[in-house]
Amino acid sequence: MFYQVVSLVGALCILLAYGLSQTGYAKPTDVVYALLNLVGASLLAWVAIVDRRAGFILLETAWVLLSVAPLVRRGRAIREAMELPFELDRPLVFFDLETTGLHMRNDRIVELALIKVTPQGDVLERVRRFNPGIPIPREATAVHGITDADVEDEAPFCARARALYDMMEGCDLAGFNIRRFDLAMLVAEFGRCGIRFELDGRRVVDVQNIFHREEPRDLSAAARFYLGREHEEAHTALGDIRTSAAVLSAQLARYDGLPRDLDGLHAYCEEYAPMITEVDRWFSSEEDGRVFRRGKHRGRALDEIAGQEPDYLRWMLGAEDMDEEVQDLVRAALERAAPAPPPDAFPDVTPVETPTRVDR
């Protein structure tokens, strides 16, 4: 009876891990998933050893080893985070955000992950997802993989803002690109919850800043990497284009997978870094219905605004710095929304000739 209970508990642990994975509440790389599998497989392996069932011993032992791997990787990551050549005088929080977009006022946080390292060497990891209250654009999902369905049952940021604030209070901050984006977005999100997240007195370390300053990615660096020489004429127009042409030749010689024609190279560059026009900044694609991407009507279709709030579009037509292509789209939308002229009140009839009066 005892061994049956142990087996049942072990099986339930493994089934629970599987259920959490299938419902999206845990990933195979998560600690809770690995721990449930480790405990369950260990119990079943112990029962198999007692019963001397060689097949089950092999199966459950292998399951235990596979469950240990994510925990070992996590421990290695924690050790790497703690390997700083100086002592901390207060906690340091590494954090990263995933959002619906890049606009501080209109976009929202959908995921926040942090690692808090204390002066005593303790490490705390947290990952939280939030329902942003607005649709997650396809472009954002393509970057972080989070869809509306993934967060529809999550709490909004404000529901957990106070606990997050308390966790980060009195801590220095670190991360990648946090000075340019993540930090400003986090401050804005706290502000929408009525919480003032102060930066005064905090030390902020941006790993991207260090990377870019110590390993520059400019034309001089490209010349050293591809051509094996210094760019002697840096920041002179003719010298820059000579070196650029030489770098392209070296890249084509170095990378066999690069296209060997201009159409292919154009497509290669466009896929990696699409050229953004003012139309792209203002509206989504024509296939998506030209939805506003900026301004107070962000998220609403151009034709909808033309029909309901045409004054806003007339303002866009009158703005001196507005792009001409944007104005062309706006003008066309207003024309589509304009009411059709009323039909003639009288049908076409053949005029009746009035007889001329003749005085006799």
N, C-alpha and C positions, 0 to 999 in steps of 0.2 A: 504493500500500500504506500509506504514512504517513497519508494522509487517511482511509483506512478505519479505521485504528487510532484516530485522533482521534475519528472519528464514533462508533465503538464505545464508547470511554470516555465520551463525552458522553451517549450513550443509556443506558449503565449507571448514570450518576449520576442521571439523571432517573427511571429505573425504581427505583433504590434508594430515592429520596425517596418515590416513590409507594408502594412496599412498606412502608416504615416508617410511612407515614400509615395505610395500610389495616390494619396489624396493631396499631395503637395505640401504637407506640413513638415517634412524632413527630406533632406537629400542624402544620397549615399556617402557624401563627404562630411555630413554633420556628425557632431560628437554623440548626440542622443541616438542616432541611427546605429553608429558603430558600437556604442555601449550596450544597447539592447541585444544586438546580434552577438556580442562577445559574451554577455551573461547567459543568454539562451543557449548558445552553442557549447559553452563550458559545462553547463548543467547536463545537457544531453550527452556530451562526450564522457562525463563522469559516470553517468548511468550505463553507457555503452561499455566502458571499461569494466565496471562491476559485473555486467552481464556477459562479458567476454565476447562481444559481437564485433568481429574484426572490421566488417564493412562499415558499420556505424562509427567505430572508433576513427577510421580513416576519414570518413565524411565530416564528422563533427570537429575533429582536430584541424582539418583544413579550413573549416568555417571559422574556427577560433583565430587562426593565423591571419585569414583575410580580414577579420574584424579588427585585429590589432593594428593593421597598416594605417588606416586613417588617423588613429590616435597617435601613432608614432610620428606621422607627418605633422600633425598639429603641435605635438611637443617640440619638433624641430623648428617649426615656424615661430613658436613662442620663444625658444632659446635665441633664435636669430634676432627677434625683436628686442630682446633684453641685452644683447651683446653690444653695449655702448661703452666707449672708452672713457666714460666719466660717470660720476655718481649723480643721481637725481636728488634735488632738494625738495621736490614736490611731484605729484603724479604727472605723467605725460600720456596724453590721449592721442593715438593715431586714429583718424576717422576718414570715411569716404562716403559719398552720397551717390545715389542714382535718382534721377529726376525725370519729370515729364518734358523738360526742355531747358533752355538756357536763360530764360527771361526771369529776372528776380521777382518781379511783381506778379506775373501771371502764371508762372509754372510752380510746381509743387514737388516735394520730396516723396519718392515712393519706396526708397530703401535707405537705411543708414546702418553702417557697420563700424564698430570701434573696437580698439584694443587699448585697455588702460593698464599702464605699467606703473607700479608704485615704487617709491624709494627702497622699500623692503624687498623688492623683487617679485611681488605678487602680480599676476597677470589676469585680467578679466576681459573676456570677449563677449560681445553682444552683436546680434544682427536683428534688426527690426524692419518690417515692411508696413507701409501705411496706405490707406485708401486716400488718394489725392483729391477726390471729390470732383475731378474733371477727367475727361478721356485721356488716355495715354496715346500720344501720336505714334503712328507706325514707325516713323523715323527714330523715335526714342526707344521703342521696343527692339528695333534692329540693333541698337547699341547694347542695351543691358538685358534683353530677353524677357522683361517683365511685361505682362499683358494686363488688360483690365480685369480679366477673369482671375488672375493670380492674386489680386488685391481687393476684390469686391467684398470679401468678408473680413478684411483687416480694419482695425480702428484708425481713425484719422490721426494725423500727427499731434494735434492739440490734446488728444486723450492721453498721450504718453509724454507730452512735452515737459511737464514738471519733473517726472522721474529722470528723463534724459538730462535736463538742466542740472539736477542735483548730482548726477553721476559725473558731469563734466565741470562742476563748480570747483574753482581753485586749481584747475589743471592747466598746464601748458598744452599746446596743440601741435600736431604734426600730420603730414599727409602729402599726397602728390597733387599739385596744382590747387591747393586749398586757398592760397592767397588770392588767386584770380577768380575762383568760382565757388568752391564748396563752402568756404567760410562765409562769404556774402549771402549765399543761399540759405545757410543755416541760421544766420542772424535774422534774415527776412522771415523765415518760417517761424522762428520763436516769436518775433514781433507780432505776427498775425494771431498768435495765441495769447497776446498780452504779456509776454515775458521778455524782459530786456536782457539780452545775452551780451554782457560787456566783454570787450577785448582788451581794455586798458589793464596793464599789469601782466598780461599773459605773454609768454614767449611763443612765437609761431614759427615753426620750421617747415619749409616747403621743400620736399625732396626734389621736385622738378626744377626749382631754382638752382639747387646745387648741381644737378645733372646738366642743365643747360649752360651754366657758367663754366663748369669744369670740362665738359665735353661738347663744345659748340658745334652746331650743325649749319655752318655757313659755307660760302663758296671756298673760303680758304681751307676749311676742314676737308671739303670734298677734293680739293686739289692735292692735299697731303695724302688722302686715302686712296684716290684713284690714279693719281699721276706721280705720286712719290716725290713731290717737290712743293716748295712754298709758292704761294700766289703773290708774286712780287708786285703786281700792279693792282692790288686790291683797291676797290672803290674808285677806279677810273673806268669810264664807260667802255672804252675799247678793250682795256685789259680784262674787264669782267666777262665780256662776251667771248673773247678769245679763250679764256679758261673754261667758260661754260661749254663751248663747242668741243674742246678737248676732253672735258669730263664726260659728255654724252658719248663720244667715240669710245672712251675707256669703259663706260658702263655697258655699251653694246658688246664689247669684246669680253667683258667679265661675266655677264649673265646670259646664258644660253636661252633662257626662257623668255627674254624680252622680244616683243614683235620686231620685225625687220622692215617695217614700212611706217610711214607717217600716220596713216589711218589707225593702224594698230597701236602705235605709241600714244596717239591722242586718246583712244579708248582706254588704254591702260591708265593714263593720268586722270582721265575723267572719272573712272571708277573709284580711284583712291581719293581724289580731291576734286569733286565736281565744282565747276565754275558757278558761282551764285550771282544771279542778276537781281536788280531791285524788284522785279516782278516776283522772283522766288522768295525774296525777303518779305514781301507783302502778302502773297497768296500761295495757296497750295496749287497743285497741278490742275490743268484743265479737266483731266479725267476725274479728279476729286471734287470738282465743282467750284474751283477758285474760292476756297475758304480763307478768310483773313488769318494771317499768322502773327499780326502785330496790331497795335492800336486798341482802342476801347471795345472794338467789335471782334476781337480775336476769337476764333472758333465759329464764327457765323459766316454764311455764304454771302458772296458779293451781291448776287441777285436778290437775296433776302433784304439786305440793307438798302439796295436800290429801290425796292418796293415799299419799305417801311420807314427808312430814315434817309431819304435822298439828300438832305442838307449836309450830312457828313461827307457824302461823295462830292457834292458841289464844293465843299471846303477843300477837298483833295485836288480838285481841278484848278482851284485858285492859288494853291500853294506854289510859290516860285521855285522851290528846290525839289519839287516832285518830279520823278522820272517820267519821261514822255510815254514810254511803253505802259507804265502803270496808269497814267492818265487816259491812254487809249482804251484800256480795259474798263476803267471806271466810266468813261463816256459811253461805251457800248452798252454797259449794264443799265445806265440811266435811260438810254434810248429804248432798250427792251422793256423797261418798266413803265415807260411813258404811255398814258392811255391812248387808245386808238381814236382818231378823229371821228366825231359822230357822223352818221350817214346823213346825206342831204335830206332836208325836211320835205322837199318836193321832188317827186320823180321827174326824170327828164321827159318833157313834152314838146311837141312841135309847136313853135310859137304861132299864134294866130295873127294873121295880118289885119291890122286895123284899117278900115276903109278911109281913104282920104276925103275930107269934106271939100266940096267944090262950091264956091259961091257963084251964083248965077246973077 
